[in-house]
Amino acid sequence: MSTASYSNSSGDEANKKAEAQNEESSHLLETNETNGAKYGSRQADQENLLGNMVHTSTENKSRTLPQYVAALAAAGGAFAAGTLLGWTSPSEKEITDGDAYSFDVNDEQFSWVGAFMTLGAAVVCIPIGFLINFIGRKWTMLLLVLPFVLGWALLIWAQNVVMMYIARFILGIAGGAFCVTAPMYTGEISQKDIRGTLGSFFQLMITIGILFVYGVGSGLNVFWMSIVCGLLPIIFGIIFFFMPESPTYLVSKNRSEAAIKSIQWLRGKEYDYAPEMEELHQIDREIREQEVNIWAALTRPVTIKAMSISLGLMFFQQVSGINAVIFYSAGIFTAAKTGINESMSTILIGVMQVVATFVSTLVVDKLGRRILLLASGIVMALSTTAIGVYFFLKDQDEAQVENLGWLPVTSLCVFIIMFSIGFGPVPWLMMGELFATDIKGFAGSIAGTTNWVLAFIITKTFKNLTDGLGTGGTFWLFAGLTVVGIVFVFFIVPETKGKSLNEIQQELAGNRSVVEQSNGVQSKK
């Protein structure tokens, strides 16, 4: 349909259809407004209703292929961010040996090269939430190409260590901003029935990006590897330039014609966009009339509970020992005398991450979030305990572990697989499900900032922990904290599988009967 047909529709049948749709939308909004009083935000419920009403049509001749294309294009930024995360592993030896640059970089300085990326990501998460609403999701991501390219250029032609620090900090800004922007864009362009799958593309593409840089690093030196990584954001920008802006954002800026074109691009020309546009406009009007400031939204009991759950998941994700396991991975393969060299061991780990994350995308909507978190947590705790035993015995007497090389290698592989299935992707996925829409951007930014700050602290204190507790003791500490995380998930974290945003908010507010009643109605249908 054209824009004119939306503005100037004629015919009794069309008018009756539109009136019926408007009456249904109004009835649903009134019902949702009544329910909103139960947990304190009429605006939050109305925006959550949007998640239930909009993007749900699998009928009405809606096409899904364009949505997959747009989501994959957005995930191209995650691919570029993955190369940024994986770059330090294949480059460390060449840089610290003095073969990569004209200046020397010692081990302590290189640890800061890695850590400055996490600081950049932590700094940008909150400001990017405001930029997203100011210039839009699409142009925010396109704008991030600039710091990506600048950061890689500074890193490629660095003249001293400080220049490397600055480069990695700028790259961290770009990568951290994508962690907030891309998932939000994908959620707003997707229909409800495929939103989970499309939303999982982000984490999957990050792991593919890590694997990609591992593979490139095994065949190229640091200079050319960095050149290849620097070209990826440019390729992303060229492809993503042709993708549409989020219809939700366009309606919020009173750009109805552009929103219609975006919907038609995403759903197909034969899709009847009128009901979706009406819903978007209706919700936007209600939001403008009942605006809630950030502080009021943050202090709602339901938001505090959601924030506690999200921050808890981010905390236990980082203290599970993932960075320590990755750090020791090459050494474990070497000590076990597997015959696998350092570059091949990192590639093997990258392959395991990609495969396990892909499996997670297939089962997360079938098995549920809690079961994946609990299963991964239990196995991860057992794995880090086993690794700790190996290093404890090795520190006592290396002869004791000559025939135990299989133990840390097996434990390492199992840990990586289970982390990538559960505690790796699920906290990020649930971050987008737990918060009401009116606070999701800001609260998500806080959760992302917390994650990056924890990653920085654990990365920088890991050597101090091993010096004080020993390598075995450090891994046992991670195992103990993971056990606490299992208890946290079992008693605190709700199951969000198959629930709408509104139902999740109702459950967090303690209104389980409302959710059960809603699910009962759906099952009867």
N, C-alpha and C positions, 0 to 999 in steps of 0.2 A: 504493500500500500504506500501511497505517497503522503507527504505532509498535508496536502490539501484535503485529502479524503478524511484525515483526522479532524481537521478544523471545520469542514463544511459538509459533514455526512448528512445524507437525506434519505427519505423513505420511512414509512411507518414501522416496518419491521426492524430497521436499524435503530430507530429512536427507542422502540420498546426494549430492545436488547440492551441499549446503553443505560436506560432508566433502571432496568432490573439489576444491572451490574453496579450502578451507583448506590441503589438501595442496599444491596448485599454488602458493599464496602462500608457504607455508613453503619449498618447494623453490626458488622464485625468490629468497627472502630469503637462504637458505643459499648459493646460488650467488653472489649479490651480495656477501655477506660475505667469501667467498673472494677475489673480485676486488678487494675494498676494500684488501686488504693490499698490492696493487701500487702504490697511490699514497697510502697513509697515513691514510685516514680511513674506518673502518667506518661511522661515523655519516653521513658525507657521502654514501657510496655508497647507504646505505639510504634516505636522503632523496631522492637522485637517482633511485633505483628508483621512488620514489613518483611522480616526474614521468613515468616510463615507464608505470607500471601504472595510476595513477589518472587520471581525466579523458580516457580514450582511447576510450571506447565510443561508436561511431557506430551500433552495433546496439543490442539490448536496449531498443528503443523510447525512446531518449534524444532529447529535444527540444533544439534549439540556440537557438531564438528567445529564450527567457528569458535565456540567457547573453548574447546580443547586447544585450538591454535593460539588464541589470545593468552590462555593460561600458560602454555608452553613458552610463548614469547616473553611473558613476564618472568618466567622462571629462568630465562636466559641470564638475567641479572644474578640469580642465585648460583648459576654455573660459574660466572665470573667471580663471585664471592668465594666459591669453593676453591678455586685456584689460589686465591689469596690466603685461605686457611692452610692449604697444603704445601705452599711454596717453601716454608722453612725446612721441612723434612729433607727433600732432595738437595737443598742448597747448603745445608749446614756444614758439611765436611769441606766442601770446596772453599767456602768463605773463611772458615776458621783456619784452614791450612794456608791461606794467603794467596790462593790461585785465582780468585774471582775479581778482586779489586786491587787497586794500586796502594792500598793502605791495609794495615793489619786489623783484624777483628778477633778479640779473644772470646772465650766461652761465655763469660759474664756479659760482655757487650752484646753478643748474639742473642742471649736470653732476653735482653731488652728489645732487640729488634723484633722478636716474636711478640713480646708483651705490649709494645706500643700499639699494635693493631687492635688488641682488646680494649685499650684505653680510648682509642678513637671511636670504636663502636659504642662504648659506654656513653661517651659524651654526646653523641648525635641522636640517640634514641628519642629523647624527649623533644628537642627542637624540631625533629622531622615530623612529629605528630601535628604540629601547627602548620608547617609548610604544606603538608598533604591537603589540608583543608583550604589553604590559601590559593595555591596554583593548580591543584588537582593531583590525582594519582599518577596519571600518564606522564605529565610534564615534570613531576617530581623525579620519577625514575629516569626520564631522559636527561634531566639536569645532573643526575648522579654520574653520568658518563664522564663529565668533566673532572671531578676529583679522582675518579678511577684512572683516567689517562694521565693526569698530572702526577698522581702517586707512583704509577709504574715508571713514568719518565724519570722522576727523581731517583727512584731505586736503581734503574738501569744505569744511569750516568752519575751515580753518587761519587762525591769526591772525598767524603769523610764519614765517620760513623754517625755524627749528628744528622747529616743529610739522610742517612738511612732511617734514623728514628723518625724524622719528619715525614718521610715517604710512607713508612708503615702506618703512622698515625693518620695521614690523609686517606690511605687505602682503607683503614679501619672505619673511618667516617662513612665512606661509600658503602662498604659491606654491611655495616650495622644498620644504615638507613634502609637498605633493601630488606632486611629482616622484618622491618615494620611495614614498609610500603607494599611490597609484592603480595604478601598474604591478604592484605586488606583489599587490594585491587581484584585479586582472584575471587574472593568471597562475594564481591559486589557485582561481578559480571556473570556469575554462575547460577544455574538453576539449582534448586534445593537438592534434587535427586542425584546430582553429580558433583555437588560442592565439596564433599569429602575427598573424592578422588582428585579433583583439580587442586584442592588445597594442599594435598600431599606432594604435589609436584615440586614444591619449593625445597623441602628437605631432601627429596630424591636427587634434585639437580645439584644441590650442594655437595652431596657425596660423589656424584659423577664428576663434578669439578675437581674435587680432591684427587680422585683416581686419575683424572686426565693429567694433572700436573705431576703426579707420581710417574706416570708413563713417559711424559715429555722429558722430565728431569733425568730419567734413566738413559736417555739418548743424546741430550743436549747439555751444554755447559750452562752456568747460571745466567750469563748474558743473553743467550738466545732463548732460553726457557722464559726469562722475564719478558723478552720481546713478544713471544707468542701469547703470554698471559695479558700483556698490554693491548693486544689487538682484539681480544675477546669482548671487552666493553664496547668498542667501536662497532663490532658486528652486531652486538645486542641492540645498540642504539638505532642502527639502520633498520633492523627488522621490526623493532617495537614501535618505530615512528608510524608505521602503517596500522597499528592496532587502535581500537576506539577507546575513548575515555569512559569511565564508569558512568552509567546512566544515573545512578543515585547522586553522584557529585554534580552532574550537569543540571538536574532538576533543582538541587539546592542552590544553584547559581542562576535560576530562572532562565535556563537555556533549553527550552522545551523542544525546539526543532532539532537541536543537536542531540538531545537525549533520545528522540525517536529514531534518528539515523543510527545511533549507537545500538539501540535495541534491535533494529532491523539487521544490522551487521552481525550481531551476536546470535539472533534467533532465526534469521532468514526473512526474506521479503514477504513470504506468505503468512508470517506470524501476525496475529491480531494483537497489535501493541496497545490498543486503546485501554483495556482493563489495567494493564501494568502501569501505563502512564497515569491513569486516574488514581491508582493506589499510591504511586510515588508522589503525586501532587497533594493528595489528601493528607498523607503522613507529613509532608513538608510543611503544609499549612498549620497542622496541629503542633509541630515542633516549634515553629516560630511563635505561636501563641503561648506556649507553655515552656519557655526555655528554662533550663536548670543549669546553674553555674557549676563549675568543675568541683569546687569544694563541697557543695551540697550533694553532688553525685557521688563523690569519693567517700563521704561519711555515711551513706546509706548502709544499714546493716547488711543487706545483700551484697553490696559492693565490697565491704570489708571482708566478708566470708570468701567471696570469689578471689579477692586479692591474696588472702592468706593461703588459699589452695594453690593459686598460680605461683606465688613466690616460693612456697614450700616445694613444689615440683621442680622449679628452677634450681633451688638450693641442693636438693638431693641428686639432681642430674649432675651437677658439677662436682659434688663431694663423693660421687660413686667411684672416682679414681680413673675416669676415662683419659684424662690428660697424662696421668702417670703410666697407664698401660700403653698408650701410644708412644710416650717418651722411651719406654723400655723395650718396645716391640722389636726393634732391630737387634738390640743386645740379647734378647731372649732367643731369637732365632740363631744368632751366632753361638751363644753359649750352649745351645742344645745340639750343636754340630749337625744341623740339618742339611748342610751343603747349600743352603739358599743364601745368596749374598744380600747385602743391606738393601739395595734398590729393589730387588725382586721381593723381599719380605714386605716392604712398604706397599708395593703394588698388590700383593696378595691380600694385605689388610684392606686396601682400598676396594678391591673386588668384593670382599666379604661385606663391607659396609654398604656398597651399592645393592647387592643382592638381598641382604637382610632388610634394608629400608624399602626396597621394592615389595618384598613380601609383606611388610607392615602396611603398605598402602592397600594391599589386596584384602587383608583380614581385619583391619581396624574397624570397619563398619559392620563386620560380621561377628567377631568375637567380643568387641567392646574395648574401651580404654583401660578399665580397671584390671581386667585379666592380663592384658599385655604388660601393664606396669608391674603387677604382682609377680608374674612369671619371670619377667626380665630381672626384677630386683632380687628374687631368690637365687637365680642362677648366677647373677653377677656377684653376689655376696660370696657364694661358694667358690667362684673362680678367683676372686681376689684373695680369698683365704688360702687357696692352694698355691697361688703365686707367692704369697707371703711365706708359706712354709718352705718353698723352694729356696728363696733368698735367705731365709733365716738359717737353714741348714748349710747353705753355701758359705755364709759368713762364718759359721762355726768351723767347717772343714769341707773344702771343695771336693775332696775325695768321696764324700757322702752322696754327692749329687751327680756323679759321673754317669750313672745309669738312669737318672731321673729327668733327662732332657725333654722327654715327651710331656712331662707334667706341666711346665710353664707354657709350652707351645700350645698344648691342647686347651689349657685354661684361658690363654690369651685369645685364641680363635673363638671359643665359646663366649667369652666376655664381649668381644666385639660384635658378634652376631646378635646376642640378646640385648645389648645396649641399643643397637641400630633398630631392633624391632620394637622396643618398649620405651625405655627412659630417654632415648635420643629424640625421636620425633613426637611422641605423645604430649610432653609438656608444652611444646610450641602449638600443637593442634588444639589442646584444651584451652590455651590462652585466648584463642579466638572464639571459644564457645562459652566461656564462663561469664564474660562481662556483658552488661547491657550495652546496646549500641551507642547510647549517648556518652558513654565513658570509655568505650572500647579502645579508641585510639590512644588516649592519655594513659589509661591503666596498662594497656599492652606495652607502651613505651617504658613505663616503670618496670614492668616484668623483664623486658629485654635488657634494660640498663642493669638491673640486678644480675642477670645471667652473665653479662660481659664483665661486670666488676668482680663477680665470684671467679670467673675464668682467669682473670688477671691475678687475683690474690693467690689462688691455688697454684697457678703456674710459677709465680715468683717465690712462693714459700715452700715449694716441693723439695728443693735442695736442703733447706733448713730442717724440714721434717725428716728426711733421710739421714742427715747428720745427727739429729737428736734421737730418733727412734730406731734408726737402722732401716734398710730397705724393706725387710720383712715386717717390721713393726708398722711402717707407713702403710703398707698394703693391708695389714690387719685393721688399722684405723679406718681406712676406706670401707672395708668389709663391715665393720661395726656401724658406721654411719649409714651404709646402705640398708642394713637391718632396721635401723630406726626409720628409714624412708619407707620400707615395706609396711611397717606398723602405721605410719602416717597415711599411706594410700588406703590401707584396709579400713581404717576408722574414719578418715576425714574426706577422702576424694570421692565424689559422686560419679555414677556412671552416666555419661552423656550420649551414649550410642542411641540413635533413633529418636532423639528428642529434639523438638524445636527450641529455638532460643528462648521463647516465652516459657516453655515447660521447664527448661533448665533454671530460669530465674525463679519460677514458682517453687521448685524443689529447694533451691538455695535459701529461699525465704521460709522454708518449713511447711509449705502448702502441698504436701505429698498427695493428699486426697484429690486435689485438682488435677495433678499430673496423671494419677491412676485413672481418674474418671475420663480424662481426655484420651488416654491410651485405650481404655475400654471401648469408647465410641469408635475409635479408628479401627480396632480389631473387628468390631461388628460390621463395619463397612467392608 
